[in-house]
């Protein structure tokens, strides 16, 4: 008998909670948006987008945010549009109980800036995807220049589209450098020769490091670290 009573009480409690949540949700949808809050995670990198950039993009999608009923704001549509932006790795858009439209954005993390043979400037992120160069928001990362024929495309993911290209090799080298604090602090630039081999330019001194191809890359870097030590 006690067991049945206990189960009954729990059923009533859960039903009450569900009814309350439904009421809160219904009232929430009737609420007008009272403000827009944008939070950007730069992943310890240089800012390449600002809160104002995100706010302008959202206002382009919605015309206006403040004063619009929350039920008329399609958060999923805003998320999808923001995730199409080349500089954004992930966007999360939702509304709060107090009537705020909250936007959380993770900026993609560039590790290499490309200056190709056509003098195009663009970035490559950790995953190997291309990112545009944004005027006024430079990122202080490793620079690659010289005989680089591949051009920028906003759909370019080098290991999928160009797995054996110069860009793919540059990304492999730069990712290795980026993951080693000592190398990251020493190497400033990678130059691609006419033969498709690589020369490394250090930040300190006038040495030019003739690196060659990426074959036995780890051994070459180990020897370089020993040399500097």
C-alpha positions as CSV (number, residue, x, y, z in Angstrom):
1,X,0.0,0.0,0.0
2,X,2.8,2.4,0.9
3,X,4.5,1.6,-2.4
4,X,1.4,2.5,-4.4
5,X,1.0,5.7,-2.4
6,X,4.6,6.7,-3.0
7,X,4.3,6.0,-6.8
8,X,1.0,8.1,-6.8
9,X,2.7,11.0,-5.1
10,X,5.6,10.9,-7.6
11,X,3.2,10.8,-10.5
12,X,1.3,13.8,-9.2
13,X,4.6,15.7,-8.6
14,X,6.0,15.0,-12.0
15,X,2.6,15.9,-13.6
16,X,2.6,19.2,-11.7
17,X,6.1,20.0,-12.8
18,X,5.2,19.3,-16.5
19,X,2.1,21.5,-16.2
20,X,4.2,24.3,-14.6
21,X,6.9,24.0,-17.3
22,X,4.3,24.1,-20.0
23,X,2.8,27.3,-18.5
24,X,6.2,28.9,-18.2
25,X,7.0,28.0,-21.8
26,X,3.7,29.5,-23.0
27,X,4.2,32.7,-21.1
28,X,7.8,32.9,-22.2
29,X,6.8,32.8,-25.9
30,X,4.4,35.8,-25.3
31,X,7.4,37.8,-23.9
32,X,9.0,40.5,-26.0
33,X,12.7,40.5,-26.5
34,X,14.3,43.0,-24.1
35,X,17.9,42.8,-25.3
36,X,20.6,41.0,-27.3
37,X,23.7,39.6,-25.6
38,X,26.6,38.4,-27.6
39,X,29.4,36.3,-26.1
40,X,32.5,35.4,-28.3
41,X,35.1,32.8,-27.4
42,X,38.3,33.6,-29.2
43,X,40.0,30.4,-28.1
44,X,43.0,32.5,-26.9
45,X,43.5,33.8,-30.4
46,X,43.4,37.3,-31.8
47,X,39.9,38.7,-32.3
48,X,38.8,38.6,-36.0
49,X,35.1,39.3,-35.3
50,X,33.5,41.6,-32.8
51,X,30.2,41.7,-31.0
52,X,29.1,44.6,-33.3
53,X,29.8,42.3,-36.4
54,X,27.5,39.6,-34.9
55,X,24.8,42.1,-33.9
56,X,24.8,43.6,-37.4
57,X,24.4,40.2,-38.9
58,X,21.5,39.3,-36.6
59,X,19.8,42.6,-37.3
60,X,20.1,41.9,-41.0
61,X,18.4,38.5,-40.5
62,X,15.6,39.9,-38.3
63,X,15.4,43.6,-39.2
64,X,15.1,44.3,-35.4
65,X,15.5,42.2,-32.3
66,X,14.4,44.3,-29.3
67,X,10.7,44.4,-29.0
68,X,10.0,41.4,-31.2
69,X,8.0,38.6,-29.6
70,X,10.3,35.7,-28.6
71,X,7.9,33.3,-30.4
72,X,8.6,35.1,-33.7
73,X,12.4,34.8,-33.3
74,X,13.6,31.6,-35.0
75,X,16.8,30.9,-33.1
76,X,17.7,27.9,-35.3
77,X,17.6,30.1,-38.4
78,X,20.0,32.6,-36.8
79,X,22.3,29.7,-35.7
80,X,22.4,28.3,-39.2
81,X,23.2,31.7,-40.8
82,X,26.0,32.4,-38.2
83,X,27.5,29.0,-38.8
84,X,27.8,29.8,-42.5
85,X,30.1,32.7,-41.6
86,X,33.7,31.7,-42.5
87,X,35.2,33.0,-39.2
88,X,32.8,31.2,-36.9
89,X,33.4,27.6,-35.7
90,X,30.1,27.2,-33.9
91,X,27.1,29.4,-32.8
92,X,24.5,28.7,-30.1
93,X,21.5,31.0,-30.1
94,X,18.7,30.8,-27.4
95,X,16.3,33.0,-25.4
96,X,16.3,33.4,-21.6
97,X,13.3,33.5,-19.2
98,X,14.0,37.2,-18.7
99,X,13.5,37.9,-22.5
100,X,17.1,38.2,-23.6
101,X,18.3,36.8,-27.0
102,X,21.6,35.2,-26.1
103,X,24.2,34.4,-28.8
104,X,27.3,32.4,-28.0
105,X,29.9,32.2,-30.7
106,X,33.2,30.3,-31.0
107,X,35.7,32.0,-33.4
108,X,37.7,29.6,-35.6
109,X,41.4,29.5,-34.7
110,X,43.9,30.4,-37.5
111,X,47.4,28.9,-37.2
112,X,48.8,30.0,-40.6
113,X,48.5,33.0,-42.9
114,X,49.0,32.4,-46.6
115,X,50.3,35.0,-49.0
116,X,50.1,33.1,-52.3
117,X,51.8,33.8,-55.7
118,X,48.8,36.0,-56.7
119,X,49.3,38.1,-53.6
120,X,46.1,36.8,-52.0
121,X,46.0,36.8,-48.2
122,X,44.0,34.3,-46.3
123,X,44.3,32.0,-43.2
124,X,44.2,28.3,-42.6
125,X,42.7,27.1,-39.3
126,X,43.6,24.2,-37.0
127,X,41.3,21.8,-39.0
128,X,42.8,22.8,-42.4
129,X,39.9,25.0,-43.5
130,X,40.5,28.3,-45.3
131,X,39.5,31.6,-43.6
132,X,39.3,35.0,-45.2
133,X,41.6,37.8,-44.3
134,X,39.6,40.6,-42.6
135,X,40.8,44.2,-42.9
136,X,41.5,45.7,-39.5
137,X,41.6,42.4,-37.7
138,X,45.0,40.7,-38.4
139,X,45.9,37.6,-36.6
140,X,49.5,37.2,-35.4
141,X,50.3,33.7,-36.7
142,X,53.0,31.9,-38.7
143,X,53.2,33.3,-42.3
144,X,53.8,31.3,-45.5
145,X,54.7,32.9,-48.7
146,X,56.6,32.2,-52.0
147,X,55.6,29.8,-54.7
148,X,52.1,29.0,-53.5
149,X,49.7,28.6,-56.5
150,X,46.6,27.5,-54.7
151,X,43.9,30.2,-54.3
152,X,41.4,31.0,-51.6
153,X,37.9,29.6,-51.6
154,X,35.4,29.9,-48.8
155,X,34.7,26.1,-49.2
156,X,38.3,25.1,-49.2
157,X,39.3,22.4,-46.7
158,X,42.8,21.5,-47.8
159,X,43.1,17.9,-46.6
160,X,39.8,17.0,-48.2
161,X,40.1,19.1,-51.4
162,X,43.9,19.3,-52.0
163,X,45.4,16.4,-49.9
164,X,48.8,16.4,-51.7
165,X,49.1,20.2,-52.4
166,X,51.6,22.7,-51.1
167,X,48.9,24.1,-48.8
168,X,48.4,20.6,-47.3
169,X,52.1,20.3,-46.6
170,X,52.3,23.9,-45.2
171,X,49.4,23.1,-42.9
172,X,51.2,19.9,-41.7
173,X,54.3,21.9,-40.9
174,X,52.6,24.8,-39.3
175,X,50.4,22.5,-37.1
176,X,53.5,20.8,-35.8
177,X,55.2,24.1,-35.1
178,X,52.0,25.4,-33.4
179,X,51.9,22.5,-31.1
180,X,55.4,23.0,-29.8
181,X,55.9,26.1,-27.7
182,X,59.7,26.3,-28.4
183,X,59.2,26.1,-32.2
184,X,56.2,28.4,-32.1
185,X,58.4,31.1,-30.3
186,X,61.3,30.7,-32.8
187,X,59.8,30.3,-36.3
188,X,58.2,33.3,-37.9
189,X,57.8,32.5,-41.6
190,X,57.8,29.6,-44.1
191,X,59.0,30.3,-47.6
192,X,58.2,27.9,-50.5
193,X,60.9,27.7,-53.1
194,X,60.4,27.2,-56.9
195,X,61.2,23.5,-56.3
196,X,58.4,23.2,-53.8
197,X,60.6,22.9,-50.8
198,X,60.5,24.9,-47.6
199,X,62.8,27.4,-45.9
200,X,62.1,28.5,-42.4
201,X,62.7,32.1,-41.2
202,X,63.4,32.5,-37.4
203,X,62.2,35.4,-35.4
204,X,65.6,36.1,-34.0
205,X,68.8,36.3,-36.0
206,X,69.5,36.2,-39.7
207,X,69.7,32.5,-40.2
208,X,67.8,30.8,-43.0
209,X,66.8,27.2,-42.2
210,X,66.8,25.0,-45.4
211,X,64.1,22.6,-44.4
212,X,63.5,20.8,-47.6
213,X,60.3,18.6,-48.0
214,X,58.2,17.4,-45.1
215,X,59.7,13.9,-45.3
216,X,61.2,13.0,-41.9
217,X,59.7,16.3,-40.6
218,X,59.8,15.2,-36.9
219,X,63.5,14.2,-37.1
220,X,64.4,17.5,-38.8
221,X,62.6,19.5,-36.1
222,X,64.3,17.5,-33.3
223,X,67.7,18.3,-34.8
224,X,66.7,22.0,-35.1
225,X,65.7,22.0,-31.4
226,X,69.0,20.4,-30.4
227,X,70.9,23.0,-32.5
228,X,69.1,25.9,-30.8
229,X,69.6,24.3,-27.4
